[in-house]
Amino acid sequence: MPPVPLIQIRSLRHGWPGLMLFDGLDVEIFPGLTLVTGDEGCGKSTLLRLLAREAPDRTCLQDLQDPALDQTRVDVLLDGVPGDWVDGFGLTAHRDKPLYMLSTGSRRKVGLCRTLISPAPVLLIDQPVAALDPPSIRYLAERVTDRARRPGQAVVVADYEPPPGMDIDHTLTLPPR
């Protein structure tokens, strides 16, 4: 029996005045690890936001760019994250700091931890290795692979090329603009 998509969108149309980004795009997200790829400006990030909007009860797209979170302590944001993950991402020394004190890479690690513990069956991660150090990239690849291998679970990563160490099951290449 062929796998059933967790999210299926037919003939997606999306754009802005003067720019049609997607015109009739079919999207199927299956269990496993999916790479959304394509050239600069083809809509990778936009597609992830649209997937989150189309299936809000089935997806998780974390964004810690919200200034309202800047004063929140990291340990509060990491509530529920396994301690070995905090160590694996090198966040132990930052637990008592407010989010605004973290570097871009450490801030991303907090967001990735929060995404990976989400109970949603589909996780959406834009440019997963951006601003991460090599040990964190390796650790992230392990966590993403573990999550994508769970029955009925999907992880969708958007990037220009497959992130190091991630075994991609499906690829959706967006057409150039």
C-alpha positions in Angstrom: 0.0 0.0 0.0 1.5 3.4 -1.0 2.1 5.9 1.8 -0.6 8.4 2.5 0.4 12.1 2.6 0.1 13.9 5.9 -0.5 17.2 4.0 -1.8 17.5 0.5 -2.4 20.7 -1.4 -3.5 20.8 -5.0 -3.1 23.7 -7.4 -1.6 26.1 -4.8 -1.8 29.7 -6.0 0.0 32.4 -4.0 1.6 35.7 -4.8 1.5 39.4 -4.4 0.5 42.2 -6.7 2.8 41.9 -9.7 4.4 38.6 -8.6 2.8 35.2 -8.8 5.0 32.9 -6.7 3.0 29.7 -7.0 0.5 29.0 -9.8 -0.9 25.5 -9.7 1.8 24.0 -7.4 0.9 20.5 -6.0 2.4 19.7 -2.6 2.3 16.4 -0.8 4.1 15.9 2.5 4.7 12.2 3.3 6.0 10.7 6.5 9.8 10.9 6.7 12.2 13.7 5.9 11.3 16.1 3.0 13.7 18.7 1.6 12.1 21.7 -0.1 14.7 23.2 -2.3 15.2 25.7 -5.1 16.9 28.8 -6.2 17.0 32.1 -4.2 13.6 33.7 -4.1 11.7 30.7 -5.4 9.5 30.6 -2.3 10.9 28.0 0.1 10.3 30.0 3.2 6.9 31.2 1.9 5.8 27.6 1.2 6.6 26.6 4.8 4.6 29.5 6.2 1.7 28.5 3.8 1.9 24.9 5.0 1.7 26.1 8.6 -1.3 28.2 7.8 -3.1 25.5 5.7 -2.7 22.8 8.4 -2.2 24.7 11.7 -3.3 21.7 13.8 -0.9 19.4 12.1 2.3 21.5 11.8 4.8 23.3 13.9 6.9 26.2 12.6 8.8 27.9 15.5 10.0 31.5 15.1 11.8 33.1 18.0 12.2 36.4 16.2 9.2 37.7 18.2 10.5 40.7 20.3 7.9 39.8 23.0 10.0 36.7 23.8 13.3 38.7 24.2 13.0 39.0 28.0 12.0 35.3 28.5 14.6 33.2 30.2 16.0 30.3 28.1 15.1 27.7 30.8 11.4 28.7 30.4 11.6 28.3 26.7 13.3 25.0 27.0 10.7 23.6 29.4 10.0 20.0 28.4 13.2 19.7 26.3 15.2 16.6 27.4 18.3 17.6 29.3 20.6 15.7 27.0 19.3 17.8 24.1 20.1 21.0 26.0 23.6 19.6 26.5 23.8 18.3 22.9 23.0 21.7 21.5 25.5 23.4 23.9 22.7 25.4 25.6 23.4 24.4 29.3 25.4 27.6 30.0 22.6 29.8 28.6 19.7 28.4 30.6 19.6 31.4 33.1 19.9 34.1 30.4 17.1 36.0 28.8 16.7 35.2 25.1 17.9 38.6 23.9 21.4 37.8 25.3 21.9 34.8 23.0 23.8 34.8 19.8 21.9 34.1 16.6 23.1 30.5 16.6 22.1 29.9 20.2 18.8 31.5 19.7 18.2 29.2 16.7 19.1 26.2 18.8 16.4 27.1 21.4 13.9 27.4 18.5 15.0 24.1 17.1 14.6 22.3 20.5 11.1 23.8 20.8 10.2 22.6 17.3 11.5 19.1 17.8 9.5 18.5 21.0 6.3 19.6 19.4 3.6 17.0 19.3 2.6 18.1 15.8 2.9 15.3 13.2 4.6 17.6 10.7 7.6 19.8 11.7 8.6 22.7 9.4 12.2 24.0 9.6 13.5 26.8 7.4 17.3 26.6 6.8 17.9 24.3 9.7 21.7 24.6 9.9 21.9 28.4 9.4 24.1 30.0 12.1 24.9 26.6 13.8 28.4 25.4 14.7 29.5 22.0 13.3 28.8 20.0 16.5 25.3 21.4 16.7 24.7 20.6 13.0 25.7 17.0 13.7 23.4 16.9 16.7 20.5 18.4 14.9 20.9 15.9 12.1 20.5 13.1 14.6 17.5 14.6 16.3 15.8 15.4 12.9 16.5 11.9 11.6 15.1 10.3 14.8 11.9 12.4 14.6 11.4 11.8 10.9 11.7 8.0 11.4 8.8 7.9 13.9 5.6 6.4 12.4 3.2 9.0 11.1 5.7 11.8 11.5 7.2 14.2 8.9 10.0 16.8 9.1 10.1 19.3 6.2 13.3 21.3 5.9 13.8 24.1 3.4 17.2 24.9 2.2 19.3 25.3 -1.0 20.9 21.9 -0.6 20.5 18.9 1.7 21.7 19.8 5.2 24.8 17.8 6.3 24.0 14.4 7.9 20.3 14.4 7.1 19.1 11.4 5.1 16.4 12.9 2.8 13.4 10.7 1.9 11.6 13.1 -0.4 12.5 16.2 -2.3 10.3 19.0 -3.6 12.2 21.3 -5.9 10.4 24.6 -6.4 10.6 26.1 -9.9 12.6 29.3 -10.4 10.8 32.6 -10.6 
